[in-house]
Amino acid sequence: MSSPLDKLEPRLVWKHFDAIRQVPRPSKHEERIAEHVVAWGKSLGLATGRDATGNVLVKVPATPGHEKAPVIVLQGHLDMVPEKNSDVTFDFEKDAIQVRVVGDYVYATGTTLGADNGIGVATAMAVAEDPAVVHGPLELLFTVDEETGLTGATQLDPGLLAGRTLINLDTEEDAALYIGCAGGADTHAAFTVTREDALAQTVPVRISVRGLRGGHSGVDIHENRGNALKFLVRTLAAVRRAGIEFGIVSIAGGSKHNAIPREADAVVRVAASSEGALRATVNEAARVLKEEFGEIDPGQRLECATLAELPENRKVFIRFDNERLLDALLACPHGVLAMSRAVPGLVETSNNLAVVTTEGNAVSVVTSSRSSVMPSLAATTEQVGAAFRLGGAEVEHLEGYPGWKPNPSSIVLNRALAVYEREFGAKPAVKAIHAGLECGLIGEKYPGMDMVSMGPQIESPHSPDERVQISTVGRFYRLLSETLKELA
């Protein structure tokens, strides 16, 4: 059966990506993709196995004549972020990603594409299989659960790798080499609310935020994209300012700690006589948000819908809990908090109000903080925790992960720079990224590991708008292949 990717070049890369996108691999469910890679390695007669955490290691012998070259580690992660549009029926644990080619881009249909990091994994597999690529001994390291906890890198056995030079294949920008990343930590807040019977003559109304771009909470945070949860609580605050009494039935939005929320909903009850005023206030909030965010999020929608009278809609938070929850969510910072003084244009510190869920009398909130300066990361998580503690929540700060300190004198960086300039006639940008790369954790496990990160152009990762630029995949493969040749 033909695939939309059949005619794309480099053929080996797209062949492997086409196979990968058909294997379910949401974070924490990587068993089938790991089996796929292990089976591939063994079919080529390569030493292949998994560690206790589930990470896959494939050892690739050197091209004949290059056996004495240093061992190079090519590293990526097996999992993907399972995000979909609310009107799409899709099971990430069972279904294959459906792809389409539009011009110079590959997209999925209504879901994340998984180019993050499927293209990196496919590229490493292609290099190992391609007789035209000259290289020394390679170790292909494919980690698990990068997206939700960096678990594979965190639990990596410090004696597993022989190589002391690593090329990470998980950045998402053409014509750029990355030599540093932010550290990060999550905060969980648990609110316990008291409910009461809704007053007579009230009706249940759902206020919904739809159509936002979302995106990666590190890579895209500098664009000041709209956060659906912030849109929602700002709208509820506007309703409160208008003097319209309401009781919250539920509030929810976002699904991943490292994704900017695209959609959010609150079910509230208001007096039937106030429903018209509520809709007018929501419409005015939509106008204000459109004025503020219309250029970056032109598809935003703020909608009201009257709901049927169901048992689950008849109990509302008492007024005190309405107020403290709303105020805590308003006070929680979101977006860029500081820019780097050392690296022009680099976001230094940020926070993402990521997920809110309501189950019975429990409202849970997850935030994700990032910084390339560890004291700033600690200060940010403390600020977030303070906002929620003032709102009466129980707060837990999860153990974070370290950043990766840039090393401009890196040997592998300077080889890659020279190759890029020779092959493409220009100098690539050398950057640090405001996101967590596994390099920080691997560098902690293997002190002195010389590292660089590269990749093709992947846009809007962690959202159903994710796409990869086809022409840049060819440049990425060429850069990696030629860099390996130089290192050999």
KEGUKE-744833 format. One record per residue: x, y, z of N, C-alpha, C in turn; residue in one letter. Coordinates in steps of 0.05 Angstrom, whole numbers. Last residue first. Layout:
SITE     nxx     nyy     nzz    caxx    cayy    cazz     cxx     cyy     czz  r
SITE       X       Y       Z       X       Y       Z       X       Y       Z  A
...
REM end
This chain:
SITE     nxx     nyy     nzz    caxx    cayy    cazz     cxx     cyy     czz  r
SITE     704     212     241     717     186     236     745     188     225  A
SITE     688     264     240     696     253     266     709     225     263  L
SITE     674     268     186     696     284     196     706     272     223  E
SITE     630     233     184     654     228     168     678     243     178  K
SITE     595     261     218     605     234     226     630     227     210  L
SITE     586     305     185     599     309     211     610     282     221  T
SITE     560     282     142     586     293     137     601     298     164  E
SITE     512     265     168     529     246     154     557     257     151  S
SITE     491     314     187     498     293     206     518     273     192  L
SITE     483     342     139     500     353     160     509     331     179  L
SITE     447     307     112     473     313     101     493     324     121  R
SITE     403     310     147     416     284     142     445     288     130  Y
SITE     391     365     143     398     353     169     413     326     165  F
SITE     376     368      89     400     383      99     410     371     125  R
SITE     330     335      89     353     328      73     379     343      82  G
SITE     298     365     123     306     338     132     330     328     115  V
SITE     288     410      95     307     412     116     315     385     127  T
SITE     248     395      59     275     402      48     296     403      70  S
SITE     203     387      93     216     364      79     244     371      71  I
SITE     189     407     157     195     417     130     213     397     116  Q
SITE     135     383     194     164     382     190     169     390     161  V
SITE      87     406     242      94     399     215     125     399     213  R
SITE      31     411     286      59     403     282      64     396     253  E
SITE     -20     422     300      -9     437     278      20     430     272  D
SITE     -31     394     347     -40     383     322     -31     398     297  P
SITE      30     401     386       3     409     379      -5     396     352  S
SITE      83     388     393      65     385     416      37     395     411  H
SITE     110     438     349     110     411     361      92     412     386  P
SITE     110     481     309      87     475     327      87     447     338  S
SITE     157     452     264     142     475     273     117     466     289  E
SITE     222     435     251     196     424     260     181     446     273  I
SITE     275     429     210     255     449     218     228     435     225  Q
SITE     321     380     239     308     395     217     289     415     228  P
SITE     378     385     285     353     373     275     343     389     251  G
SITE     425     377     340     417     387     313     391     374     305  M
SITE     471     388     392     445     380     384     437     393     357  S
SITE     531     362     422     518     382     406     490     371     398  V
SITE     580     347     472     554     344     460     546     368     442  M
SITE     622     307     509     622     329     489     597     326     472  D
SITE     623     291     576     611     284     551     610     308     533  M
SITE     638     307     627     658     310     605     647     302     578  G
SITE     601     257     661     616     282     662     637     284     640  P
SITE     547     228     652     573     224     639     589     250     639  Y
SITE     504     248     680     511     219     683     539     213     673  K
SITE     503     300     661     506     295     690     514     266     696  E
SITE     494     291     607     519     304     616     524     300     645  G
SITE     443     271     611     464     253     602     491     265     610  I
SITE     415     317     628     416     293     645     438     274     637  L
SITE     425     351     584     431     360     612     434     336     630  G
SITE     406     323     540     435     328     543     442     336     571  C
SITE     353     322     534     364     301     551     394     305     555  E
SITE     328     389     542     339     367     525     352     347     544  L
SITE     276     431     555     293     410     567     302     390     545  G
SITE     284     498     531     269     473     534     288     452     546  A
SITE     307     542     503     291     545     528     272     521     530  H
SITE     373     529     479     344     527     476     330     529     503  I
SITE     427     565     449     416     548     471     386     549     469  A
SITE     463     564     386     442     573     405     440     554     429  K
SITE     489     587     329     496     571     352     479     581     375  V
SITE     469     585     261     467     598     287     475     578     308  A
SITE     517     568     210     493     564     225     493     580     250  P
SITE     542     603     154     547     595     182     520     590     196  K
SITE     546     576      88     537     596     107     543     585     135  A
SITE     552     534      51     562     561      45     553     583      63  G
SITE     541     482      60     519     499      53     527     528      49  F
SITE     589     454      69     568     441      54     547     461      44  E
SITE     621     489     101     631     477      76     609     467      58  R
SITE     588     500     144     597     522     127     607     512     100  E
SITE     581     449     165     558     464     155     567     486     136  Y
SITE     633     435     179     619     419     159     596     436     148  V
SITE     643     472     220     660     472     196     646     457     173  A
SITE     604     457     257     605     484     246     620     485     220  L
SITE     621     405     270     596     409     257     594     437     244  A
SITE     670     417     295     669     400     271     643     405     256  R
SITE     650     447     338     667     460     318     670     444     293  N
SITE     621     407     366     608     432     356     624     444     334  L
SITE     660     371     380     639     363     361     624     387     350  V
SITE     691     404     415     703     393     390     681     385     371  I
SITE     672     464     447     666     436     442     678     427     415  S
SITE     676     516     463     701     503     454     697     473     447  S
SITE     626     531     483     634     540     456     659     527     445  P
SITE     583     500     518     613     498     516     621     506     488  N
SITE     528     513     562     541     515     536     571     513     538  P
SITE     500     466     606     515     490     604     530     491     577  K
SITE     436     446     612     461     438     598     477     463     593  W
SITE     399     436     674     404     447     648     430     437     636  G
SITE     366     380     706     386     401     704     387     412     675  P
SITE     298     375     731     321     364     715     341     386     710  Y
SITE     262     367     794     267     377     767     290     363     753  G
SITE     212     337     831     241     339     826     245     347     798  E
SITE     154     379     843     167     354     834     197     358     829  L
SITE     124     407     897     144     413     876     157     387     868  H
SITE      58     413     916      81     394     914      98     403     891  E
SITE       9     441     959      28     444     937      51     425     939  V
SITE     -58     449     971     -35     433     979     -16     433     955  E
SITE     -88     515     970     -82     489     958     -59     475     973  A
SITE    -103     567     984    -111     544    1001    -105     517     990  G
SITE     -83     609     957    -110     601     950    -119     576     965  G
SITE     -32     610     977     -50     631     985     -79     625     978  L
SITE     -14     566     948     -17     563     977     -35     586     988  R
SITE     -11     588     897     -31     567     902     -35     563     932  F
SITE      28     627     903       2     635     892     -19     614     899  A
SITE      71     595     920      60     615     938      32     623     929  A
SITE      84     565     875      73     552     898      60     571     917  G
SITE     104     606     842      80     592     834      67     578     859  V
SITE     149     620     873     129     640     867     102     626     860  Q
SITE     177     571     871     168     581     897     146     603     893  E
SITE     189     569     817     171     548     828     161     557     855  T
SITE     223     614     815     198     613     800     179     592     811  T
SITE     267     600     846     250     624     854     223     623     840  A
SITE     287     557     817     277     553     844     259     576     853  A
SITE     302     584     770     282     563     769     270     558     797  L
SITE     341     618     791     317     630     780     294     609     777  S
SITE     381     581     804     368     596     825     342     609     816  P
SITE     393     561     750     380     544     770     368     560     793  M
SITE     380     586     690     394     594     714     380     580     737  V
SITE     347     572     651     375     564     646     392     572     670  S
SITE     283     547     668     303     568     669     330     556     663  S
SITE     213     534     675     238     530     662     257     553     667  R
SITE     155     500     701     174     523     702     200     515     688  S
SITE      90     483     694     117     475     686     134     499     685  S
SITE      34     462     735      49     482     721      77     471     715  T
SITE     -30     436     746      -2     429     740      11     453     726  V
SITE     -82     426     792     -68     444     774     -39     435     770  V
SITE    -145     399     808    -117     396     806    -105     415     785  S
SITE    -197     397     852    -188     411     829    -157     410     829  V
SITE    -246     355     880    -217     360     876    -212     375     850  A
SITE    -296     335     885    -289     358     902    -259     365     900  N
SITE    -299     311     821    -313     313     846    -307     338     861  G
SITE    -248     337     788    -260     310     793    -273     311     820  E
SITE    -219     378     741    -238     377     763    -250     349     765  T
SITE    -155     404     721    -176     384     720    -194     386     744  T
SITE    -109     440     683    -128     441     705    -149     420     701  V
SITE     -43     451     661     -66     433     663     -83     440     687  V
SITE      -6     497     658      -8     476     638     -34     460     638  A
SITE      24     554     656       1     544     670     -11     523     651  L
SITE      92     558     652      69     550     637      47     540     655  N
SITE     144     607     657     126     588     670     102     583     652  N
SITE     215     621     649     187     622     641     170     603     659  S
SITE     278     650     635     260     638     655     231     642     645  T
SITE     305     664     587     320     653     610     301     638     629  E
SITE     304     662     519     287     664     543     303     650     565  V
SITE     352     695     481     345     671     494     327     676     518  L
SITE     370     744     459     346     731     447     337     705     461  G
SITE     437     735     477     417     752     466     394     736     453  P
SITE     459     708     534     454     699     506     432     716     495  V
SITE     461     736     583     486     725     571     483     717     542  A
SITE     413     751     600     432     772     596     457     762     583  R
SITE     351     724     578     379     720     585     396     745     581  S
SITE     290     748     606     307     742     583     336     740     592  M
SITE     236     724     646     261     738     644     275     729     618  A
SITE     185     703     637     190     719     662     216     734     661  L
SITE     137     687     590     165     694     594     167     712     619  V
SITE      81     650     618      96     663     597     125     669     605  G
SITE      45     663     678      48     647     653      63     664     633  H
SITE      34     659     749      46     670     725      46     651     701  P
SITE     -27     660     783      -5     643     774       7     655     749  C
SITE     -70     693     792     -44     701     802     -21     685     792  A
SITE    -113     665     769    -106     691     758     -77     700     767  L
SITE    -113     621     803    -107     617     775    -100     644     761  L
SITE    -127     647     851    -102     633     849     -93     629     820  A
SITE    -178     667     839    -156     686     845    -129     672     842  D
SITE    -207     620     831    -205     639     809    -181     657     814  L
SITE    -203     597     883    -192     583     860    -188     603     837  L
SITE    -228     636     915    -200     629     920    -188     615     896  R
SITE    -281     638     893    -264     662     894    -234     654     897  E
SITE    -302     586     899    -302     600     873    -281     622     873  N
SITE    -298     582     954    -281     566     937    -280     576     909  D
SITE    -338     619     970    -310     622     980    -291     607     962  F
SITE    -385     597     947    -374     622     938    -345     626     946  R
SITE    -380     527     933    -389     549     949    -374     574     941  I
SITE    -390     499     868    -371     506     889    -384     528     907  F
SITE    -452     462     857    -432     483     850    -413     488     874  V
SITE    -492     414     827    -476     421     851    -454     440     842  K
SITE    -514     401     779    -531     414     799    -517     421     825  R
SITE    -491     372     739    -491     401     736    -505     416     759  N
SITE    -500     318     748    -472     328     753    -470     359     750  E
SITE    -554     312     732    -546     311     761    -519     323     766  P
SITE    -571     362     682    -562     335     690    -554     335     719  L
SITE    -602     400     638    -602     396     667    -595     366     674  E
SITE    -559     418     584    -583     404     595    -580     402     625  A
SITE    -531     484     576    -530     455     578    -556     444     588  L
SITE    -515     536     531    -532     527     553    -534     497     553  T
SITE    -452     560     515    -473     541     508    -488     533     533  A
SITE    -405     606     487    -424     599     509    -444     579     499  C
SITE    -336     615     469    -363     608     463    -379     602     488  E
SITE    -285     642     434    -295     641     461    -325     638     459  L
SITE    -230     626     393    -259     628     396    -266     626     425  R
SITE    -174     641     350    -186     638     377    -216     642     376  Q
SITE    -144     645     304    -166     627     304    -181     624     330  G
SITE    -100     679     312    -123     689     297    -148     671     298  P
SITE     -56     690     351     -75     668     352    -101     677     338  D
SITE     -25     734     338     -11     709     343     -30     685     344  I
SITE     -65     774     330     -44     770     310     -30     743     313  E
SITE     -99     772     375    -109     766     348     -87     760     328  G
SITE     -91     785     428     -77     762     417     -84     755     388  F
SITE    -119     834     438     -93     829     450     -77     807     436  E
SITE    -166     830     409    -149     854     406    -121     848     416  E
SITE    -185     782     430    -178     783     402    -160     807     396  K
SITE    -195     798     483    -174     778     478    -166     778     448  L
SITE    -238     833     473    -213     842     486    -190     823     480  V
SITE    -276     799     450    -266     822     435    -239     831     446  R
SITE    -284     764     493    -273     753     468    -262     776     451  A
SITE    -308     798     529    -282     787     535    -269     776     510  A
SITE    -356     807     501    -337     829     505    -309     819     512  E
SITE    -377     755     505    -372     767     479    -352     790     480  N
SITE    -384     753     560    -365     734     547    -358     745     519  V
SITE    -423     792     567    -397     795     579    -376     777     567  T
SITE    -465     769     538    -455     795     530    -427     800     541  A
SITE    -474     724     569    -466     721     541    -454     747     531  R
SITE    -491     748     617    -467     731     617    -457     729     588  L
SITE    -538     773     602    -515     790     610    -489     774     610  A
SITE    -569     727     591    -563     746     570    -539     764     577  G
SITE    -571     704     643    -558     690     621    -551     709     598  E
SITE    -599     724     685    -572     736     679    -558     724     655  S
SITE    -644     694     691    -647     722     684    -621     736     677  S
SITE    -624     647     710    -634     648     683    -638     676     673  A
SITE    -562     653     745    -591     658     744    -601     660     715  A
SITE    -514     603     728    -522     631     732    -552     632     733  V
SITE    -461     558     735    -490     562     737    -495     591     743  R
SITE    -411     533     690    -420     550     712    -451     550     712  V
SITE    -357     499     667    -386     498     669    -394     513     694  V
SITE    -304     517     625    -315     519     652    -345     516     649  A
SITE    -249     494     586    -278     496     590    -284     501     620  D
SITE    -199     500     534    -207     500     563    -237     504     565  A
SITE    -143     490     491    -172     489     496    -177     488     526  E
SITE     -88     493     491    -102     503     468    -132     506     473  R
SITE     -35     505     536     -62     496     532     -76     510     508  P
SITE      29     487     516      13     510     522     -16     502     517  I
SITE      60     430     544      45     441     522      29     465     531  A
SITE      81     402     586      99     417     569      86     428     544  N
SITE      40     376     612      55     396     627      72     413     609  H
SITE     -21     368     577       7     360     581      22     383     595  K
SITE     -72     389     574     -69     360     577     -41     351     583  S
SITE    -122     442     581     -95     432     579     -94     402     583  G
SITE    -176     446     630    -162     454     605    -133     444     605  G
SITE    -233     460     670    -213     441     660    -200     453     634  A
SITE    -281     462     721    -262     478     704    -240     459     695  I
SITE    -349     460     744    -323     448     737    -307     467     720  S
SITE    -385     495     768    -389     466     769    -364     451     764  V
SITE    -385     556     802    -370     538     784    -378     509     789  I
SITE    -436     603     800    -424     582     815    -410     563     796  G
SITE    -445     675     797    -443     648     784    -430     629     804  F
SITE    -471     739     787    -466     717     806    -465     691     791  E
SITE    -443     793     758    -460     771     752    -453     748     771  I
SITE    -411     838     759    -431     835     781    -450     812     776  G
SITE    -369     844     726    -395     854     716    -417     851     737  A
SITE    -330     816     752    -329     846     752    -355     858     744  R
SITE    -345     764     737    -346     772     765    -347     803     767  R
SITE    -334     766     683    -361     760     691    -365     770     720  V
SITE    -279     773     686    -295     794     674    -324     791     682  A
SITE    -264     723     708    -259     748     724    -276     771     713  A
SITE    -277     691     665    -292     688     690    -288     713     708  L
SITE    -237     710     630    -265     713     623    -283     711     648  T
SITE    -191     694     657    -196     722     652    -225     728     645  R
SITE    -198     639     654    -201     652     680    -204     682     677  V
SITE    -193     632     597    -217     624     611    -220     638     638  L
SITE    -142     650     585    -165     662     571    -191     657     588  F
SITE    -113     613     616    -112     642     623    -136     657     610  K
SITE    -125     567     587    -133     569     615    -133     598     624  L
SITE    -103     578     537    -132     575     539    -141     577     568  A
SITE     -58     626     521     -61     603     539     -91     600     545  N
SITE     -30     651     460     -51     650     480     -51     624     496  G
SITE      40     665     455      15     653     445      -5     652     468  R
SITE      90     690     459      67     701     474      41     691     462  N
SITE     136     670     438     117     683     419      93     694     433  E
SITE     164     643     476     172     671     471     153     685     452  H
SITE     146     591     476     137     609     497     143     638     491  I
SITE     162     551     442     143     571     432     136     592     452  D
SITE     197     517     471     205     527     444     188     550     435  V
SITE     166     508     519     193     519     519     200     533     492  G
SITE     117     489     508     118     509     529     147     520     532  S
SITE      94     482     442     113     473     462     118     495     482  H
SITE      23     495     429      52     492     423      68     484     446  G
SITE     -32     537     415     -18     520     434      12     519     428  G
SITE     -68     564     383     -47     549     371     -33     530     390  R
SITE    -140     560     395    -113     571     400     -92     553     388  L
SITE    -192     540     389    -178     551     366    -151     564     371  G
SITE    -231     557     447    -223     539     426    -206     555     406  R
SITE    -262     556     509    -241     569     493    -231     549     473  V
SITE    -328     561     535    -307     546     522    -287     564     508  S
SITE    -374     553     585    -358     574     571    -333     559     561  I
SITE    -438     526     593    -409     520     588    -396     544     574  R
SITE    -486     533     643    -475     544     618    -446     535     616  V
SITE    -546     516     676    -518     510     671    -509     520     644  P
SITE    -587     564     712    -583     546     689    -553     540     686  V
SITE    -632     575     766    -606     579     753    -604     558     731  T
SITE    -678     568     796    -679     588     774    -651     594     763  Q
SITE    -647     553     859    -669     550     839    -667     573     819  A
SITE    -576     544     866    -601     558     872    -622     552     851  L
SITE    -544     481     875    -548     506     860    -575     518     867  A
SITE    -519     455     935    -539     454     915    -542     481     901  D
SITE    -447     458     940    -473     461     951    -493     459     928  E
SITE    -380     434     957    -402     440     938    -428     444     954  R
SITE    -314     453     969    -340     445     981    -362     452     961  T
SITE    -250     429     945    -272     448     946    -297     436     959  V
SITE    -182     428     948    -206     414     957    -228     434     960  T
SITE    -130     431     902    -150     446     916    -173     426     924  F
SITE     -64     420     892     -89     405     896    -108     422     914  A
SITE     -12     429     846     -29     441     867     -55     427     868  A
SITE      53     416     826      26     406     827      11     419     851  H
SITE     104     438     783      90     443     809      62     432     806  T
SITE     165     417     753     136     420     753     126     424     782  D
SITE     224     444     723     211     430     746     181     436     745  A
SITE     286     448     685     258     452     690     248     436     714  G
SITE     339     481     648     329     461     667     300     466     672  G
SITE     353     493     579     343     501     605     338     477     622  A
SITE     414     481     543     385     480     546     378     488     575  C
SITE     464     483     490     455     487     517     425     486     519  G
SITE     476     483     437     497     475     455     490     479     485  I
SITE     453     471     371     447     477     399     468     466     418  Y
SITE     454     501     309     465     480     326     461     489     355  L
SITE     415     513     251     422     520     278     434     496     292  A
SITE     387     502     204     409     522     204     417     531     232  A
SITE     323     487     232     342     485     211     363     508     213  D
SITE     303     463     293     308     488     278     330     483     257  E
SITE     296     428     336     274     431     316     278     457     299  E
SITE     332     374     366     324     402     364     308     405     338  T
SITE     348     320     371     322     328     381     317     358     382  D
SITE     393     288     370     379     293     345     350     303     351  L
SITE     459     297     396     430     295     402     414     303     377  N
SITE     516     265     395     501     283     378     471     277     384  I
SITE     572     259     438     544     253     433     531     275     415  L
SITE     628     225     460     619     247     442     590     240     434  T
SITE     642     181     486     643     206     501     639     230     484  R
SITE     617     113     487     624     138     473     624     162     492  G
SITE     597      73     517     626      74     515     634     101     503  A
SITE     543      70     564     555      81     539     585      80     540  L
SITE     530      49     615     519      37     590     534      45     565  L
SITE     541      68     664     561      51     652     553      40     625  G
SITE     498      97     683     522     112     676     544      95     664  P
SITE     435      83     657     457      71     671     483      85     663  D
SITE     383     130     663     404     118     646     427     107     663  L
SITE     343     156     687     350     130     698     370     116     681  Q
SITE     338     203     657     343     205     686     353     179     697  T
SITE     327     184     606     353     196     611     359     198     641  A
SITE     275     163     616     297     146     605     324     158     610  G
SITE     246     207     636     251     184     653     275     167     643  T
SITE     227     257     625     255     252     619     264     227     634  L
SITE     172     263     629     188     261     654     217     258     650  G
SITE     145     268     581     130     272     606     147     271     631  T
SITE     182     260     539     163     283     539     150     288     565  E
SITE     213     215     546     226     241     547     205     263     552  E
SITE     203     158     549     188     178     566     203     204     569  D
SITE     266     129     531     237     128     534     228     152     552  V
SITE     318     136     480     308     136     507     277     136     508  T
SITE     365     106     443     338     115     441     325     113     468  F
SITE     428     111     417     414     110     443     386     122     439  L
SITE     474      79     381     448      92     377     432      89     403  L
SITE     540      86     373     521      76     393     495      92     389  E
SITE     589      70     324     566      86     333     551      71     355  L
SITE     655      76     300     636      61     316     614      79     326  P
SITE     656     124     245     669     106     264     648      90     278  G
SITE     632     128     177     631     134     205     648     115     221  H
SITE     601     147     117     626     138     130     626     147     159  V
SITE     546     128      81     554     144     104     579     132     117  V
SITE     531      91      43     545     115      34     555     133      56  A
SITE     501      52      67     529      46      61     545      70      51  P
SITE     457      62     119     465      73      94     495      68      88  D
SITE     444      46     170     437      28     148     449      37     121  E
SITE     456      87     204     467      60     210     464      41     186  A
SITE     425     128     181     454     130     181     467     102     185  V
SITE     373     109     194     382     111     166     412     112     164  A
SITE     372     114     249     369      87     237     379      88     208  M
SITE     376     169     254     397     152     265     396     124     253  A
SITE     328     183     229     353     192     217     376     175     228  T
SITE     289     163     263     291     152     236     317     159     223  A
SITE     298     195     309     302     166     310     306     154     282  V
SITE     285     245     286     311     240     297     318     211     299  G
SITE     231     237     273     250     243     252     279     238     261  I
SITE     208     230     324     209     208     305     228     212     282  G
SITE     201     260     368     228     259     357     231     236     337  N
SITE     175     302     326     189     304     351     184     279     367  D
SITE     139     280     292     166     285     281     185     291     304  A
SITE      88     273     311     109     255     322     136     258     308  G
SITE      42     301     299      55     285     278      75     265     289  L
SITE     -20     308     335       9     312     332      20     293     312  T
SITE     -79     310     293     -64     301     316     -35     311     313  T
SITE    -104     326     246    -119     329     271    -104     320     296  G
SITE     -62     292     211     -89     302     207    -103     302     234  T
SITE       7     316     203     -13     295     210     -41     307     205  A
SITE      49     338     149      31     343     171      18     316     179  Y
SITE     106     360     116      90     337     124      75     344     149  V
SITE     120     410      66     115     402      93     100     375      95  Y
SITE     121     436      18     147     427      29     144     417      58  D
SITE      57     417      -1      81     432      -9     106     420       3  G
SITE      38     372      43      27     396      32      51     414      25  V
SITE      23     306      56      43     324      46      30     348      33  V
SITE       0     272     115      -5     284      88      17     303      82  R
SITE     -15     216     157       2     237     148      -7     247     120  V
SITE     -39     190     216     -46     194     188     -31     219     178  Q
SITE     -12     144     261     -14     172     254     -19     174     224  I
SITE     -51      88     280     -28      99     266     -33     128     259  A
SITE     -79      72     345     -81      81     318     -54      91     306  D
SITE     -70      58     399     -77      37     380     -74      46     351  K
SITE     -58      99     432     -47      73     440     -53      51     420  E
SITE     -86     142     413     -57     142     410     -44     116     418  F
SITE    -143     142     379    -132     129     402    -101     126     398  D
SITE    -189     191     358    -163     179     354    -153     167     380  F
SITE    -230     236     330    -231     211     344    -205     196     338  T
SITE    -232     306     338    -220     284     324    -221     259     342  V
SITE    -248     351     365    -268     338     347    -257     315     331  D
SITE    -204     368     393    -226     356     408    -247     343     390  S
SITE    -141     348     365    -163     367     366    -187     353     379  N
SITE     -89     319     406    -108     319     383    -129     341     387  K
SITE     -26     294     427     -46     315     427     -63     313     403  E
SITE      20     259     454      -6     252     442     -27     274     445  P
SITE      87     265     439      65     278     453      39     271     440  V
SITE     126     204     437     115     228     425      93     239     443  M
SITE     187     166     448     160     173     453     152     199     438  D
SITE     242     157     439     222     141     425     194     151     427  L
SITE     294     205     426     275     192     444     252     179     428  H
SITE     366     201     411     339     212     408     320     198     427  G
SITE     434     203     393     414     200     414     388     215     407  Q
SITE     493     172     378     471     187     366     447     182     384  L
SITE     559     174     399     532     167     408     512     185     392  V
SITE     618     148     373     600     170     373     572     160     381  I
SITE     684     129     390     655     121     389     638     146     391  V
SITE     739     149     348     724     149     374     695     141     370  P
SITE     769     101     303     757     127     308     742     126     335  A
SITE     784      51     289     798      63     312     788      92     318  K
SITE     756      36     244     750      22     270     763      36     293  E
SITE     756      50     192     752      72     212     746      60     240  H
SITE     759       8     158     781      27     157     779      49     178  G
SITE     689       1     148     716     -11     147     738      10     142  P
SITE     651      39     194     657      34     166     685      22     164  T
SITE     641       6     258     651      27     241     652      19     212  A
SITE     578     -23     280     607     -23     275     615      -1     256  P
SITE     533       0     327     537      -2     298     568      -2     293  V
SITE     488     -19     375     516     -14     370     521     -20     340  K
SITE     433       8     407     442      -7     383     471       1     377  V
SITE     391       9     461     418      15     452     425      -4     429  L
SITE     333      37     490     344      18     470     372      28     463  V
SITE     304      38     556     319      51     535     331      30     516  N
SITE     282      11     598     269       8     573     283      22     550  G
SITE     307       7     646     287      28     644     271      25     618  T
SITE     346     -32     639     324     -37     658     301     -17     656  A
SITE     358     -30     567     366     -30     595     342     -33     613  D
SITE     359     -72     510     346     -52     526     356     -53     554  R
SITE     398     -82     448     385     -90     473     372     -66     487  G
SITE     441    -107     398     418     -90     405     405    -100     431  T
SITE     488    -111     350     484    -115     378     463     -96     389  A
SITE     461    -127     286     474    -108     304     468    -116     333  L
SITE     436    -153     244     458    -166     257     473    -148     276  G
SITE     392    -131     224     417    -123     211     441    -136     224  L
SITE     354    -150     259     352    -159     231     377    -152     215  S
SITE     366    -122     305     374    -151     303     372    -161     275  K
SITE     345     -72     291     373     -75     297     382    -104     294  G
SITE     290     -85     285     305     -74     263     335     -78     267  W
SITE     277    -101     337     275    -120     315     290    -111     291  A
SITE     285     -53     364     302     -76     370     301     -97     348  V
SITE     245     -22     340     273     -14     336     291     -38     343  V
SITE     199     -50     357     204     -45     329     233     -39     324  H
SITE     203     -48     412     205     -74     399     210     -70     369  E
SITE     195       7     418     220      -4     426     224     -32     413  A
SITE     143      11     401     163      24     385     191      14     392  I
SITE     117     -19     442     116     -28     414     137     -15     396  R
SITE     129      10     489     137     -18     486     138     -27     457  E
SITE     117      61     506     136      58     484     144      29     477  E
SITE      83      93     539      73      70     525      91      64     501  H
SITE     104     139     559      99     118     578      86      93     565  K
SITE      79     177     505      97     175     528      86     155     548  S
SITE      55     138     449      53     160     468      72     156     491  P
SITE      61     104     402      83     109     420      79     134     437  R
SITE      42      58     350      33      75     373      56      79     393  P
SITE      69      62     287      71      47     313      62      65     335  V
SITE      70      93     243      49      73     244      49      57     270  Q
SITE     115     123     246      90     137     251      67     118     252  R
SITE     156      85     233     153      95     260     125     107     265  I
SITE     150      81     177     145      58     194     140      66     223  A
SITE     164     132     163     138     122     155     130      98     171  D
SITE     216     135     181     196     152     194     168     141     187  F
SITE     241     100     145     240      93     174     219     110     188  H
SITE     233     128      97     223     100     100     221      93     130  K
SITE     258     175     107     229     176     106     217     147     107  W
SITE     312     157     107     301     171     130     270     169     130  V
SITE     317     135      56     320     118      79     308     131     104  L
SITE     310     180      21     291     158      21     293     141      46  R
SITE     312     247      39     327     223      34     310     198      39  P
SITE     254     249      -3     283     244       1     292     259      25  E
SITE     191     217     -18     207     238      -6     236     229      -3  L
SITE     156     180     -37     173     193     -57     191     214     -45  K
SITE     125     161       7     141     143      -9     162     157     -27  D
SITE      90     188      38     118     194      43     136     178      24  L
SITE      39     171      29      45     198      20      75     204      23  P
SITE      45     102       8      43     122      29      49     149      18  S
SITE      12      43     -18      29      67     -21      24      86       2  S
SITE      17     -24       0       0       0       0      18      25       0  M
REM end
